[in-house]
Amino acid sequence: MDRSSLKIAHVVCTYPPYRGGMGGVAYEYVERLRARGYNVHVFTIKDQEVEEDPRYVHRVPGIIHIGNAGVLPSLFHRLAGFDLVHLHYPFFGGAEPVIVRKAMRKDQGLVMTYHMDNVASGVKGALFSVHRRLLFPWLMTRVDRILVSSLDYAKHSALAELDVMDRTEEHPFGVDLNHFHPGEEIQLREHHQLPHHLPILLFVGGLDSAHAFKGIPELFNALEKLFSYRWHLIIVGEGNLKQTYQALAAQQGLSDRVFFAGNVSDEDLPRYYRLADIHVFPSTKRAEAFGMVALEAAASGIPSIASDLPGVRTVVRDGDTGLLVPPGNIERLSEAISLLLEQVDLRERFGLSARINAQRLYDWNPLIDRLEVTYTSVLTQQTKREY
């Protein structure tokens, strides 16, 4: 198969420079496939002007644009001529024209990466529930292959309610082991005026409403119990809730120990992992399906304290590469942090094991090899499933 003549489209609701897991994964797939000679294009929502987009990144105006969702009917025509479409789901308003096109053009291969369930409360949750009952089964029956970051998550997700496991494959996301690696960051520690022996906790994640499930209030409540220990927390990330979290830290007397670093560049992010001794990942909902940040921490040789959620627990191995705690359990989270603050040898052993595990299971190269095999399988098979 001539790679350069094969046209592949990735459709995703967010894409860099926006910081987010789905867009980040799509970016890695696109860039690594293009490096192997594939003709890959990206279609995403036009939510901002990006001056330096390469020619293969297409930002599509939507009729409606709300958060990370947008109604993009023009995708139906824009995807004409592509041999295979790789849809990153969920993408409300973007997935539907892709699936309609598949229903009408069965010869166009369709692969879906199912990143997560949509979880919300209130009106938004009610809309998600209606979509799950009415449209979700129709969408899933038309996909040639469904890729999940872990079968553990798939078995606890909305996919488990449908008869799709025969078309579901496990494709973990990878990490750049050269970019994220163990080491010391003496200059960064001095820049932030942190004493050499002061243990550093690190949180990396969006501070916007879409990522409110990341568990920062729960983390603050757990740290409030640990004033007798020496520690400093660095929070990397930006969003509309940042000021709320800063006020909460001040209210709980944590301001002197919590530093908000804001967004950091892709070049500097690995330095913050190397600066840290412990990565904290206290997400509270199943919207957290994998945990790229825990994988980046593992590649950097530091352990994670994470919530025991489907998918996340495949990246963070309890008692081996870190510690798992029940989601939202303040007491257990506090106990886990205190354990790794007290036992330096234990956290170093976890960190070494985390790096080895990342090298063994999450190197991007063999994972892209696996993706190529799936693409080839979809493109060469005759689609005979009944719709």
C-alpha positions as CSV (number, residue, x, y, z in Angstrom):
1,M,0.0,0.0,0.0
2,D,1.4,3.4,-1.0
3,R,1.3,5.5,2.1
4,S,1.6,8.8,0.4
5,S,-1.4,8.1,-1.9
6,L,-3.6,7.1,1.1
7,K,-5.7,10.0,2.4
8,I,-6.6,9.9,6.1
9,A,-8.7,12.5,8.0
10,H,-8.6,12.9,11.7
11,V,-11.7,14.6,13.1
12,V,-11.5,16.0,16.6
13,C,-13.3,18.7,18.6
14,T,-10.1,20.3,20.0
15,Y,-6.5,20.6,18.6
16,P,-3.3,22.4,19.7
17,P,-2.6,25.1,20.7
18,Y,-5.7,24.2,22.9
19,R,-4.5,22.1,25.8
20,G,-6.5,19.0,26.2
21,G,-6.1,15.2,26.1
22,M,-8.2,14.5,23.0
23,G,-6.5,17.1,20.8
24,G,-3.1,16.1,22.2
25,V,-3.6,12.4,21.2
26,A,-4.9,13.4,17.8
27,Y,-1.8,15.6,17.3
28,E,0.5,12.7,18.2
29,Y,-1.3,10.4,15.8
30,V,-1.3,12.9,12.9
31,E,2.4,14.0,13.3
32,R,3.7,10.5,13.7
33,L,1.7,9.1,10.8
34,R,2.8,12.0,8.6
35,A,6.4,11.3,9.6
36,R,5.9,7.8,8.2
37,G,4.8,9.2,4.9
38,Y,1.0,9.1,5.2
39,N,-1.1,11.9,3.8
40,V,-3.0,12.9,6.9
41,H,-5.3,15.9,7.5
42,V,-7.0,17.3,10.6
43,F,-10.5,18.7,10.8
44,T,-11.5,20.6,14.0
45,I,-13.7,23.4,15.2
46,K,-12.6,26.9,14.3
47,D,-12.7,28.5,17.7
48,Q,-9.7,30.8,17.3
49,E,-7.4,32.2,14.7
50,V,-4.2,30.2,14.6
51,E,-1.5,32.0,12.5
52,E,0.9,29.1,12.0
53,D,-1.3,26.2,11.3
54,P,0.2,23.8,8.7
55,R,-1.7,23.3,5.5
56,Y,-3.1,20.0,6.6
57,V,-4.9,21.4,9.7
58,H,-8.4,22.6,8.7
59,R,-10.4,24.7,11.3
60,V,-14.0,24.4,10.2
61,P,-16.5,27.2,11.1
62,G,-19.6,25.9,12.9
63,I,-23.2,26.9,12.7
64,I,-23.2,26.7,16.5
65,H,-20.2,26.5,18.8
66,I,-20.7,25.8,22.5
67,G,-17.6,24.8,24.6
68,N,-15.9,22.0,22.9
69,A,-18.9,21.1,20.7
70,G,-20.0,22.6,17.5
71,V,-22.4,21.8,14.6
72,L,-20.3,21.3,11.5
73,P,-22.5,20.0,8.7
74,S,-19.9,21.0,6.1
75,L,-17.8,18.0,7.3
76,F,-20.0,15.8,5.2
77,H,-18.6,17.3,2.0
78,R,-15.1,18.2,3.3
79,L,-14.4,14.5,4.0
80,A,-15.1,13.5,0.4
81,G,-12.1,11.8,-1.2
82,F,-10.6,10.5,2.0
83,D,-9.9,6.7,2.1
84,L,-10.3,6.6,5.9
85,V,-11.7,8.8,8.6
86,H,-10.5,8.6,12.1
87,L,-13.1,10.2,14.4
88,H,-12.2,11.2,18.0
89,Y,-15.3,10.9,20.1
90,P,-17.1,12.6,21.9
91,F,-17.6,15.4,19.4
92,F,-21.2,16.6,19.4
93,G,-22.1,18.2,16.1
94,G,-19.0,16.8,14.4
95,A,-19.6,13.1,14.8
96,E,-23.0,13.2,13.2
97,P,-22.0,14.3,9.7
98,V,-19.1,11.9,9.8
99,I,-21.5,9.0,10.6
100,V,-24.1,10.1,8.1
101,R,-21.4,10.1,5.4
102,K,-20.4,6.6,6.5
103,A,-24.0,5.4,6.2
104,M,-24.1,6.7,2.7
105,R,-20.6,5.7,1.6
106,K,-19.8,2.4,3.2
107,D,-16.6,2.1,1.2
108,Q,-15.0,4.9,3.2
109,G,-13.3,3.4,6.2
110,L,-14.3,4.7,9.6
111,V,-12.2,4.3,12.8
112,M,-13.3,5.9,16.1
113,T,-11.2,6.5,19.2
114,Y,-13.7,6.5,22.0
115,H,-12.0,8.7,24.5
116,M,-14.6,8.9,27.3
117,D,-18.2,8.9,28.3
118,N,-19.9,12.3,28.6
119,V,-20.6,12.9,32.3
120,A,-22.4,15.9,33.6
121,S,-25.2,17.0,35.9
122,G,-28.2,19.3,35.4
123,V,-29.5,20.3,32.0
124,K,-26.2,19.3,30.3
125,G,-26.4,15.9,31.9
126,A,-30.0,15.5,30.7
127,L,-29.0,16.3,27.1
128,F,-26.2,13.8,27.3
129,S,-28.7,11.2,28.6
130,V,-31.1,11.9,25.6
131,H,-28.2,11.6,23.2
132,R,-27.0,8.3,24.7
133,R,-30.5,6.8,24.3
134,L,-31.4,8.1,20.9
135,L,-28.3,8.7,18.8
136,F,-25.5,6.9,20.5
137,P,-26.4,3.4,19.4
138,W,-27.0,4.6,15.8
139,L,-23.6,6.2,15.7
140,M,-21.7,3.2,17.1
141,T,-23.2,0.6,14.8
142,R,-21.8,2.4,11.8
143,V,-18.1,2.4,12.9
144,D,-15.7,-0.1,11.4
145,R,-13.5,-0.2,14.4
146,I,-13.7,1.3,17.9
147,L,-10.4,2.1,19.6
148,V,-10.2,2.5,23.4
149,S,-7.3,3.4,25.6
150,S,-8.0,0.5,27.8
151,L,-10.5,-2.4,27.8
152,D,-11.0,-1.7,31.5
153,Y,-12.5,1.6,30.7
154,A,-14.6,0.2,27.8
155,K,-16.1,-2.4,30.1
156,H,-17.3,0.3,32.4
157,S,-18.4,2.8,29.8
158,A,-21.5,3.3,27.7
159,L,-19.9,1.0,25.1
160,A,-20.6,-1.9,27.4
161,E,-24.4,-1.4,26.8
162,L,-24.0,-2.1,23.1
163,D,-23.0,-5.1,21.1
164,V,-19.7,-3.7,19.8
165,M,-17.0,-5.5,21.6
166,D,-16.2,-7.6,18.5
167,R,-15.2,-4.3,16.8
168,T,-13.4,-2.8,19.8
169,E,-9.6,-2.8,20.1
170,E,-7.3,-1.6,22.9
171,H,-5.0,1.1,21.7
172,P,-3.3,2.8,24.7
173,F,-2.0,6.3,24.2
174,G,1.8,6.8,24.2
175,V,4.3,9.1,25.7
176,D,7.5,10.6,24.2
177,L,10.1,8.9,26.3
178,N,12.9,11.3,25.1
179,H,10.9,14.4,25.9
180,F,9.7,13.2,29.3
181,H,12.5,11.5,31.2
182,P,14.0,11.5,34.8
183,G,16.4,14.0,36.0
184,E,16.9,17.0,38.3
185,E,15.8,20.6,37.7
186,I,18.0,22.6,40.1
187,Q,17.7,25.8,38.1
188,L,13.9,25.6,38.0
189,R,13.9,24.9,41.8
190,E,16.0,28.0,42.3
191,H,13.8,30.0,40.0
192,H,10.8,29.3,42.2
193,Q,12.9,29.7,45.4
194,L,12.2,26.2,46.6
195,P,14.6,24.7,49.2
196,H,16.5,21.7,47.8
197,H,15.1,19.1,50.2
198,L,11.5,20.4,50.1
199,P,9.2,17.8,48.6
200,I,7.2,19.0,45.6
201,L,3.7,17.9,44.7
202,L,2.6,18.5,41.1
203,F,-0.8,18.9,39.5
204,V,-1.1,19.3,35.7
205,G,-4.5,19.9,34.2
206,G,-7.1,22.3,32.8
207,L,-8.5,24.8,35.3
208,D,-11.6,25.5,33.2
209,S,-15.2,24.5,33.7
210,A,-14.9,21.6,31.2
211,H,-12.3,20.1,33.6
212,A,-13.9,20.8,36.9
213,F,-13.8,17.0,37.6
214,K,-10.0,17.2,38.0
215,G,-10.4,17.3,41.8
216,I,-8.6,20.4,42.9
217,P,-11.0,21.2,45.8
218,E,-10.6,17.7,47.0
219,L,-6.9,18.0,46.8
220,F,-6.9,21.2,48.8
221,N,-9.1,19.5,51.5
222,A,-6.6,16.7,51.7
223,L,-3.6,19.0,52.0
224,E,-5.3,21.0,54.7
225,K,-4.8,18.0,56.9
226,L,-1.0,17.9,56.2
227,F,0.3,21.2,57.6
228,S,2.7,19.4,59.9
229,Y,4.6,18.0,56.8
230,R,7.0,20.0,54.6
231,W,5.6,20.2,51.1
232,H,4.9,22.6,48.2
233,L,2.2,22.2,45.5
234,I,2.7,23.5,42.0
235,I,-0.3,23.7,39.8
236,V,0.3,23.8,36.0
237,G,-2.7,24.9,33.9
238,E,-5.0,27.7,33.0
239,G,-8.7,28.3,32.8
240,N,-11.7,30.2,33.9
241,L,-11.7,28.6,37.3
242,K,-8.1,29.6,38.2
243,Q,-9.1,32.6,40.3
244,T,-11.7,30.5,42.1
245,Y,-9.1,28.0,43.0
246,Q,-6.7,30.7,44.1
247,A,-9.4,32.1,46.4
248,L,-10.1,28.7,47.7
249,A,-6.4,28.1,48.5
250,A,-6.3,31.4,50.3
251,Q,-9.5,30.6,52.3
252,Q,-8.0,27.3,53.4
253,G,-4.6,28.9,54.4
254,L,-2.7,27.2,51.6
255,S,-1.5,30.2,49.6
256,D,2.0,30.1,51.0
257,R,2.4,26.5,49.9
258,V,0.5,26.4,46.6
259,F,1.9,28.1,43.5
260,F,-0.1,28.5,40.3
261,A,2.4,28.3,37.4
262,G,-0.2,28.9,34.7
263,N,0.3,27.5,31.2
264,V,3.9,26.4,30.6
265,S,5.3,25.7,27.1
266,D,5.6,22.1,25.7
267,E,9.4,22.5,26.1
268,D,9.1,23.5,29.8
269,L,6.4,21.0,30.9
270,P,8.9,18.1,31.3
271,R,11.0,20.3,33.6
272,Y,8.1,20.6,36.0
273,Y,7.7,16.9,36.2
274,R,11.4,16.5,36.8
275,L,11.1,19.2,39.5
276,A,8.4,17.2,41.3
277,D,8.6,14.3,43.7
278,I,5.0,13.2,43.6
279,H,2.3,13.7,40.9
280,V,-1.2,14.1,42.2
281,F,-4.2,13.2,40.0
282,P,-7.4,13.3,42.1
283,S,-10.1,13.3,39.4
284,T,-13.6,12.6,40.6
285,K,-15.6,11.4,37.6
286,R,-15.4,8.7,34.9
287,A,-14.9,11.6,32.4
288,E,-11.3,10.8,33.3
289,A,-10.7,7.8,31.2
290,F,-6.9,7.3,30.9
291,G,-4.7,10.0,32.2
292,M,-2.0,11.4,29.9
293,V,-0.5,13.4,32.8
294,A,0.0,10.2,34.8
295,L,1.8,8.7,31.9
296,E,4.0,11.8,31.5
297,A,4.8,11.6,35.2
298,A,5.7,7.9,34.9
299,A,8.0,8.6,32.0
300,S,9.6,11.3,34.1
301,G,10.3,8.8,36.8
302,I,7.9,10.1,39.5
303,P,5.0,8.2,41.1
304,S,1.3,9.3,40.9
305,I,-1.4,9.4,43.5
306,A,-4.5,8.9,41.4
307,S,-8.2,8.2,41.8
308,D,-9.2,4.5,41.3
309,L,-11.1,5.0,38.1
310,P,-11.6,2.7,35.2
311,G,-8.8,3.3,32.7
312,V,-6.7,5.5,35.1
313,R,-5.9,2.4,37.1
314,T,-4.3,0.8,34.0
315,V,-1.8,3.6,33.9
316,V,-1.2,4.0,37.7
317,R,-0.6,0.6,39.2
318,D,-1.5,0.6,42.9
319,G,1.5,-0.3,45.1
320,D,3.8,-0.5,42.0
321,T,4.0,2.8,40.1
322,G,2.0,4.8,42.6
323,L,-1.1,4.7,44.8
324,L,-4.8,4.6,44.0
325,V,-7.5,6.1,46.2
326,P,-11.3,6.1,46.0
327,P,-12.5,9.1,44.0
328,G,-13.5,12.0,46.2
329,N,-12.2,10.3,49.4
330,I,-10.4,13.1,51.2
331,E,-9.1,11.0,54.0
332,R,-7.6,8.3,51.8
333,L,-6.1,11.0,49.5
334,S,-4.5,12.7,52.5
335,E,-3.2,9.3,53.8
336,A,-1.6,8.5,50.5
337,I,0.1,11.8,50.2
338,S,1.5,11.6,53.8
339,L,2.8,8.1,53.1
340,L,4.9,9.2,50.1
341,L,6.0,12.3,51.9
342,E,7.2,10.2,54.8
343,Q,8.8,7.3,52.9
344,V,11.3,8.7,50.4
345,D,12.6,5.2,49.5
346,L,9.0,4.0,48.6
347,R,8.3,7.0,46.3
348,E,11.7,6.6,44.6
349,R,11.0,2.9,44.1
350,F,7.5,3.7,42.6
351,G,9.1,6.3,40.3
352,L,11.7,3.8,39.0
353,S,9.0,1.2,38.4
354,A,6.8,3.9,36.7
355,R,9.5,4.7,34.2
356,I,10.1,1.1,33.4
357,N,6.4,0.5,32.9
358,A,6.2,3.5,30.5
359,Q,9.1,2.2,28.5
360,R,7.6,-1.3,28.2
361,L,4.0,-0.4,27.4
362,Y,3.7,3.2,26.2
363,D,6.4,3.9,23.8
364,W,4.7,5.7,20.8
365,N,6.6,3.8,18.0
366,P,5.1,0.3,18.6
367,L,1.7,1.9,19.4
368,I,1.7,3.6,15.9
369,D,2.7,0.3,14.4
370,R,-0.4,-1.2,16.0
371,L,-2.5,1.7,14.6
372,E,-1.2,1.1,11.1
373,V,-2.3,-2.6,11.4
374,T,-5.8,-1.5,12.3
375,Y,-5.9,1.0,9.4
376,T,-4.8,-1.7,7.0
377,S,-7.4,-4.1,8.3
378,V,-10.2,-1.6,7.9
379,L,-9.1,-0.5,4.4
380,T,-8.7,-4.1,3.1
381,Q,-11.8,-5.6,4.5
382,Q,-15.1,-5.7,2.7
383,T,-17.7,-4.1,5.0
384,K,-20.5,-6.7,5.2
385,R,-22.0,-5.8,8.6
386,E,-25.8,-5.2,8.6
387,Y,-26.8,-1.6,9.7
